[in-house]
Amino acid sequence: MSTEPVARIHRDLPLQVTAVVIENAQPVVDGGRFSAKAIAGDPLSVSADVFTHGHDIVRAVARTRHSGARRWSTAPMHSDGNDRFSGTVIPQTEGPFEIEISGCVDELATWARDARRRVEARRPDPFEAEVGARLLGEAAAALASSGASEAAARVDELAALAKAAVTTKLLNAIAKAGGALALRAMPAVGTVAYRMKAVADRPRAAFSTWYELFPRSASSDPRRPGTLIDVIARLDYVAGLGFDVLYLPPVHPIGTTARKGKGNKTTAHAGDVGSPWAIGSAAGGHTAIAPELGTLEDFDALVGEAAARGLEIALDLAFQCSPDHPWVSEHPEWFGHRPDGSIECAENPPKRYEDIYPIDFSTPDREALWRALADVVFFWTKHGVRIFRVDNPHTKPFAFWEWLIGEVKREIPEVLFLSEAFTRPKVMHRLAKLGFDQSYTYFTWRNSKWELEEYFRELTSTPGVAYFRPNVWPNTPDILAESLQHGGRPSFITRLVLAAGLCANYGIYGPLFELCWDEPAAPFSEEYRHSEKYEVHHHDLADKSSIAAVITRVNAARRAYPALQRDTGLHFHHVDNDQILCWSKRSGAGDCVIGVVNLDPKWAQSGFVHLDAGAIGLDPGVDFAVNDALNGERYSWVAGENFLKLDPKSMPAHLLAIEATA
Amino acid sequence: MSTEPVARIHRDLPLQVTAVVIENAQPVVDGGRFSAKAIAGDPLSVSADVFTHGHDIVRAVARTRHSGARRWSTAPMHSDGNDRFSGTVIPQTEGPFEIEISGCVDELATWARDARRRVEARRPDPFEAEVGARLLGEAAAALASSGASEAAARVDELAALAKAAVTTKLLNAIAKAGGALALRAMPAVGTVAYRMKAVADRPRAAFSTWYELFPRSASSDPRRPGTLIDVIARLDYVAGLGFDVLYLPPVHPIGTTARKGKGNKTTAHAGDVGSPWAIGSAAGGHTAIAPELGTLEDFDALVGEAAARGLEIALDLAFQCSPDHPWVSEHPEWFGHRPDGSIECAENPPKRYEDIYPIDFSTPDREALWRALADVVFFWTKHGVRIFRVDNPHTKPFAFWEWLIGEVKREIPEVLFLSEAFTRPKVMHRLAKLGFDQSYTYFTWRNSKWELEEYFRELTSTPGVAYFRPNVWPNTPDILAESLQHGGRPSFITRLVLAAGLCANYGIYGPLFELCWDEPAAPFSEEYRHSEKYEVHHHDLADKSSIAAVITRVNAARRAYPALQRDTGLHFHHVDNDQILCWSKRSGAGDCVIGVVNLDPKWAQSGFVHLDAGAIGLDPGVDFAVNDALNGERYSWVAGENFLKLDPKSMPAHLLAIEATA
């Protein structure tokens, strides 16, 4: 009796029956909506669950090519168990690239495994030799056609042997040839491919050391404000400290209408210099240099002199206008209007920014507006700028930034954008996903041991690690962190070592940082007293309070040790004292740096550090030598329990490079 | 000076500028590749990150409709903080449905918040009244056009008040009206919608109690094997134990070629009955009843009599054939062939299943084959079957199951499929994603306290909870679990209470389970001795070893307490004895059941249970009364530390329903 046809409601059958499944591929950002980030020349781990129904053996391969390229480079993937496969691809140049993971059933390996079981159980299959010889013959042909003639010849020999008899010896020979067989072209059985998109940036996207200064406070002559020429004179100092990015607040003409006075007062007095973020005057807008700072030629000279010292100039991209900006009269439709026709000033109630007009990104004339803004970026790239720190990107539409960064990077892939967004976590992450290369973080407000451990675990774990590159700052012109206000010099050193030792991208706002300025505008305020945002300062760089020597040593260590140049390989070690934080960072190449910090700026703290030997790449109990980057001294440590004492009066931290095992 | 056009490389601008972002929506399975699962009539939580740039207040709404329906039902979503919004939708009937999350900027709420800040800071805006009146007027109009005339009138009053002056009193009134305002139609500013797909099943998909028996062992007459008529006679017993699904191994004709003998021997002797999974003989295939069991009319009678007792019959879907199946001669191309033209028997080397031919799902004739297999399902649905337990789905292509289940559920949404796949986790999950309603689990081999806690935490947490419904079995005809072999009666009771108390879907293979059969085929084997897969048994259901009375009590508790009817609200409580496991389950309605089990079948164990008051919905330290479902006794417990002792000689478990606080 055969099946009676009971119902006839069948729809189209799927095309492919024995399809391999590829699930949970990494790195994928929001299901492929955004590109994962990588560094040109750096290995990038790719992985996926790859499996099929039944018991067949599955093989997986990763391929990569730059967008627009024809040829793929192939990388093997190996099984990590539990149907997970992983491998490594290396983008060779900057720009977008594709990754493709393919999976297929390995008929030959499946047969060889089953044949071995039958042979060992003495349950021979009468067709063993016939099937084995056929599969090996097919593999040899595939190898030959892909140009691997030597391997093909070897597999052809195995096919001939199989035709005679399938023995344990033959199966061992096949297992030994596995590598060669796996390299042959993917067969047709169940092949499935999963395509991912990524973008490779230049190494500075992952490893950068920033110094921020106000050019008008860079004068060495206390009788006059600084200029771009004074900044050139200061380059040796900044480069000597070991920085590689010099970031300048806006250098454009500053408006006079509603100019802010000292200390953010709403009325300015004669001689008040205004906020550099109130951009635009009769002297020009976002593509002009403030006359009091110099000329475009001075700026070009600054870029060139900086480059000669290994320093890049980063500009501030603050897309907003003073009431005197040329755009206000030329393009009034680019701004929001109030019921009486006047232009709205910026506000975040109850705060008002009378000296600033926000741009209306949704204006009906937005095509012209957006193009003008992109042209600002292209203007400065023509003048050699390749890094932009973007002011308050979270107050402008996401769609604008995605469009702008895409436009710029399509032309000049090496341009980097740092997102100044100390805002809600999901907004910060969205900005990173849509294209910002680096992002400010909450480091500035993470002070206690558990806060720091938790936050850096989050920053260095999935899913954010695929697209979010943190850049940590102990201070900025907007933030004199509470942690710096009461601890004096030791707290500056501690925050420096934390920032520079925990994160591959960090920056300081100087010279206030190295001179240990710690006076807030008011109790409980995080604004600086006499903020440089509204007035000119003169600094004595040679002041004995300066921690410049420590900064120089820390930055030298960052250049010396690859472990400090990426945000991978971070591990926190147990210390039986909540005031002492200990971590290690280990590079793919194996070099390892251990950081230890006393979080208490007042008192000496001591305790036992329990080093996890595995995390630092040593066997438990092994003795090893370390070199302290902060003072050049050598100590003997053990991959286990170490007693230490850190006295803030001398030095509140160690930054220890592992030199050699004893 | 205006911006010079430096480059002209701009591409198309995005259409929408101020778009709200919706990210990380739940429940979404594999980025929308598969449907999330729900129960008709059950609330389903939906959530997403919803935000925009800047400081605007964002509002989110969820809508749902059954596929093909026109009208949406709308459900509010509320902010959980950190830009996360959540809400609840309730699918009303079975079948696929859509969920849509919409987000938009709430201009009115944003203005009201900012106006309040300005009013409180005494920094008035000269246009406050004008802007407020306009926004309130727009809200009133939207409410009126959506039929909410009463709310519209109230908001119109507020608009009139605003026109006069924006005061704290008015802002308070707006805040109070918030509920009404939030119900108005979504405005146009930045509205974005995210569509998700889900499928609603009938409640039995989430809550079912299975009993498996071999019909041929159901005879009450020891002189002859059982028939379907004998199964009818046993329905009162099974229903009396409290089960609602009676699952029968295959009831089809059994092949004689290469029939297996007792104990899975490769040669059968005269009188050997063969394995029911060797389906098909001259008497028919997958749509026939084995002559020794009865007729199709007997089967129809069984389905009807079962239904009269609240029992559903579940059939076994084993898509494989004995060499005598009619398809073997009618459709030889549906099977795999060896080099000599013979058909391959099933194997998983070194094991061979000589009495079974696997079907070749990739056959060139697969359209006819797949339709024939679907017709098998439809044949039995015509005979009233609505539940299928699928044998070894993991050895057939995923694409086949996705197609088959889709075909069947499109016609008859209430059909349920249980996946018998004790295989690799990712394969089990894939089967659940593609449509299986329930899945066997590793419960059978999870014995120690940490194993059970870890495994059930995994089963009840994301992401699997969106699509994977576990069905746990202490034993099956294939598995006499090691945990049952050495612990005697107490171990059977313990495994029963664990299965029935931890999981809303569970089953036992009887009567061997309730009669505490514990003899393996060989030491270290998990096969039953004298396995019913190959021979007929006669059971004395009245044997004094039976734990039928305990099963009856446990199943009655499952019917009485909603907390045991879903896999949500599970929490493990700390016990200072590793042999005692304690958990609680709490329903959305608030009822709560506490399970406690002594995992040591030999010795009495005692210890302190530290109840987490929050997890059981009580205040810390509160006294409360519990009713023990296993013996009907009442105890006084406290939402804190409770001492208890469980002696396997009397009863190794409690199943405690919280009755009332003292």
HADDOCK unambig.tbl for C-alpha pairs under 7 A between the chains (distance, minus, plus):
assign (segid A and resid 1 and name CA) (segid B and resid 283 and name CA) 6.58 0.50 0.50
assign (segid A and resid 1 and name CA) (segid B and resid 284 and name CA) 4.42 0.50 0.50
assign (segid A and resid 1 and name CA) (segid B and resid 285 and name CA) 6.62 0.50 0.50
assign (segid A and resid 1 and name CA) (segid B and resid 326 and name CA) 6.37 0.50 0.50
assign (segid A and resid 2 and name CA) (segid B and resid 284 and name CA) 6.47 0.50 0.50
assign (segid A and resid 2 and name CA) (segid B and resid 285 and name CA) 6.51 0.50 0.50
assign (segid A and resid 2 and name CA) (segid B and resid 326 and name CA) 6.11 0.50 0.50
assign (segid A and resid 2 and name CA) (segid B and resid 327 and name CA) 6.96 0.50 0.50
assign (segid A and resid 3 and name CA) (segid B and resid 287 and name CA) 6.10 0.50 0.50
assign (segid A and resid 3 and name CA) (segid B and resid 372 and name CA) 6.64 0.50 0.50
assign (segid A and resid 3 and name CA) (segid B and resid 376 and name CA) 6.75 0.50 0.50
assign (segid A and resid 5 and name CA) (segid B and resid 375 and name CA) 5.82 0.50 0.50
assign (segid A and resid 6 and name CA) (segid B and resid 375 and name CA) 5.73 0.50 0.50
assign (segid A and resid 6 and name CA) (segid B and resid 378 and name CA) 6.19 0.50 0.50
assign (segid A and resid 6 and name CA) (segid B and resid 379 and name CA) 5.74 0.50 0.50
assign (segid A and resid 7 and name CA) (segid B and resid 375 and name CA) 6.31 0.50 0.50
assign (segid A and resid 7 and name CA) (segid B and resid 378 and name CA) 6.51 0.50 0.50
assign (segid A and resid 10 and name CA) (segid B and resid 407 and name CA) 6.41 0.50 0.50
assign (segid A and resid 13 and name CA) (segid B and resid 403 and name CA) 6.98 0.50 0.50
assign (segid A and resid 14 and name CA) (segid B and resid 399 and name CA) 6.69 0.50 0.50
assign (segid A and resid 17 and name CA) (segid B and resid 362 and name CA) 6.04 0.50 0.50
assign (segid A and resid 17 and name CA) (segid B and resid 397 and name CA) 6.17 0.50 0.50
assign (segid A and resid 17 and name CA) (segid B and resid 399 and name CA) 5.78 0.50 0.50
assign (segid A and resid 18 and name CA) (segid B and resid 397 and name CA) 5.80 0.50 0.50
assign (segid A and resid 31 and name CA) (segid B and resid 31 and name CA) 6.22 0.50 0.50
assign (segid A and resid 53 and name CA) (segid B and resid 394 and name CA) 5.26 0.50 0.50
assign (segid A and resid 53 and name CA) (segid B and resid 395 and name CA) 5.40 0.50 0.50
assign (segid A and resid 53 and name CA) (segid B and resid 396 and name CA) 6.12 0.50 0.50
assign (segid A and resid 53 and name CA) (segid B and resid 397 and name CA) 5.73 0.50 0.50
assign (segid A and resid 53 and name CA) (segid B and resid 398 and name CA) 6.60 0.50 0.50
assign (segid A and resid 54 and name CA) (segid B and resid 394 and name CA) 5.57 0.50 0.50
assign (segid A and resid 54 and name CA) (segid B and resid 395 and name CA) 3.97 0.50 0.50
assign (segid A and resid 54 and name CA) (segid B and resid 396 and name CA) 6.67 0.50 0.50
assign (segid A and resid 114 and name CA) (segid B and resid 349 and name CA) 5.60 0.50 0.50
assign (segid A and resid 117 and name CA) (segid B and resid 349 and name CA) 5.85 0.50 0.50
assign (segid A and resid 117 and name CA) (segid B and resid 350 and name CA) 5.46 0.50 0.50
assign (segid A and resid 118 and name CA) (segid B and resid 349 and name CA) 6.13 0.50 0.50
assign (segid A and resid 118 and name CA) (segid B and resid 350 and name CA) 5.30 0.50 0.50
assign (segid A and resid 121 and name CA) (segid B and resid 350 and name CA) 6.27 0.50 0.50
assign (segid A and resid 283 and name CA) (segid B and resid 1 and name CA) 6.76 0.50 0.50
assign (segid A and resid 284 and name CA) (segid B and resid 1 and name CA) 4.53 0.50 0.50
assign (segid A and resid 284 and name CA) (segid B and resid 2 and name CA) 6.62 0.50 0.50
assign (segid A and resid 285 and name CA) (segid B and resid 1 and name CA) 6.64 0.50 0.50
assign (segid A and resid 285 and name CA) (segid B and resid 2 and name CA) 6.59 0.50 0.50
assign (segid A and resid 287 and name CA) (segid B and resid 3 and name CA) 6.20 0.50 0.50
assign (segid A and resid 326 and name CA) (segid B and resid 1 and name CA) 6.26 0.50 0.50
assign (segid A and resid 326 and name CA) (segid B and resid 2 and name CA) 6.08 0.50 0.50
assign (segid A and resid 327 and name CA) (segid B and resid 2 and name CA) 6.86 0.50 0.50
assign (segid A and resid 349 and name CA) (segid B and resid 114 and name CA) 5.60 0.50 0.50
assign (segid A and resid 349 and name CA) (segid B and resid 117 and name CA) 5.81 0.50 0.50
assign (segid A and resid 349 and name CA) (segid B and resid 118 and name CA) 6.10 0.50 0.50
assign (segid A and resid 350 and name CA) (segid B and resid 117 and name CA) 5.45 0.50 0.50
assign (segid A and resid 350 and name CA) (segid B and resid 118 and name CA) 5.30 0.50 0.50
assign (segid A and resid 350 and name CA) (segid B and resid 121 and name CA) 6.29 0.50 0.50
assign (segid A and resid 362 and name CA) (segid B and resid 17 and name CA) 6.01 0.50 0.50
assign (segid A and resid 372 and name CA) (segid B and resid 3 and name CA) 6.53 0.50 0.50
assign (segid A and resid 375 and name CA) (segid B and resid 5 and name CA) 5.83 0.50 0.50
assign (segid A and resid 375 and name CA) (segid B and resid 6 and name CA) 5.66 0.50 0.50
assign (segid A and resid 375 and name CA) (segid B and resid 7 and name CA) 6.36 0.50 0.50
assign (segid A and resid 376 and name CA) (segid B and resid 3 and name CA) 6.77 0.50 0.50
assign (segid A and resid 378 and name CA) (segid B and resid 6 and name CA) 6.15 0.50 0.50
assign (segid A and resid 378 and name CA) (segid B and resid 7 and name CA) 6.57 0.50 0.50
assign (segid A and resid 379 and name CA) (segid B and resid 6 and name CA) 5.79 0.50 0.50
assign (segid A and resid 394 and name CA) (segid B and resid 53 and name CA) 5.21 0.50 0.50
assign (segid A and resid 394 and name CA) (segid B and resid 54 and name CA) 5.55 0.50 0.50
assign (segid A and resid 395 and name CA) (segid B and resid 53 and name CA) 5.36 0.50 0.50
assign (segid A and resid 395 and name CA) (segid B and resid 54 and name CA) 3.96 0.50 0.50
assign (segid A and resid 396 and name CA) (segid B and resid 53 and name CA) 6.09 0.50 0.50
assign (segid A and resid 396 and name CA) (segid B and resid 54 and name CA) 6.67 0.50 0.50
assign (segid A and resid 397 and name CA) (segid B and resid 17 and name CA) 6.18 0.50 0.50
assign (segid A and resid 397 and name CA) (segid B and resid 18 and name CA) 5.78 0.50 0.50
assign (segid A and resid 397 and name CA) (segid B and resid 53 and name CA) 5.72 0.50 0.50
assign (segid A and resid 398 and name CA) (segid B and resid 53 and name CA) 6.60 0.50 0.50
assign (segid A and resid 399 and name CA) (segid B and resid 14 and name CA) 6.71 0.50 0.50
assign (segid A and resid 399 and name CA) (segid B and resid 17 and name CA) 5.78 0.50 0.50
assign (segid A and resid 403 and name CA) (segid B and resid 13 and name CA) 6.98 0.50 0.50
assign (segid A and resid 407 and name CA) (segid B and resid 10 and name CA) 6.42 0.50 0.50
